[in-house]
């Protein structure tokens, strides 16, 4: 288990993030058109996984907007935003904010992503949601960067994640 904070109060996650250098665990998530998406669908691309509890919270929405602008010029790179929100909520947000450079995926159906990547919140008011994490995966599906944000009410370190791809 990893200990993170929510507004300064300690809470636990289901485990430890995959380590740098490891092959990224496969996943099966649902896109905003209700189609299944797997890690292998991004074969040959670099991937930034922006993972968070809910698109309907301020910090989570900000992380999506910031990755949309900050990663826009990266070659051969896709930003994938992952939460347990329903795909309808993700689509509504993306349409309202006019965000077209990112992909939103949901773990609402299988709840396996949070378990396989060991980042599910295991207690407190956000229990069963995903913790705030950034994982960068290279073209060979190896993990090259991870950050589990210490306090879920804080934004991730965008610059540190993006530097791994420059």
C-alpha positions, 0 to 999 in steps of 0.5 A: 500500500502507498500512503497519499493525502487528501487535504493533508489527511493520510489515506491508503491506495491498493498498492505500489505503482509499477516501477520504471523500466517494467513493461506497462501492465495491459489494460482494458478501458472504455472510451467516450464512444463506449468502445473498449481500448487496450494498451496495445492499441497505442503500440509504437506510440509514447503515452502519458497516462494522466490518472485522477479521481474525477473529471468533475473536480477542479484539480482533475479538470485542470490537469486535463487542460494543462496536459492538453496544452503542454503536451500538444507539440510532442511527436509520436505521443498520446495523452490518455486521461483515465478516471472512473467517471462514466464516459458520458461525463468525460465526453461532456467535459471534453466537448465543453472545454473543446479539448480534442488532443487527448483521449479520455478512458474510463475504468468504470466497467471493469475496475481492473485498471486501478487494481492492476496499476495498484493506484486505487484509493482503498479508504476515505471518501474517495474509496474505489476511485483512482488516485492522482498519478502520472505514468509515462510509457515509451514506444516499447511499452516500458514505463519511463516515469511515474508520479503518485501525487502526494496530496490528491488535492495537488496537481502533478509535476507536469514538467518532470513528466514531459521532460522524460519525452524531450 
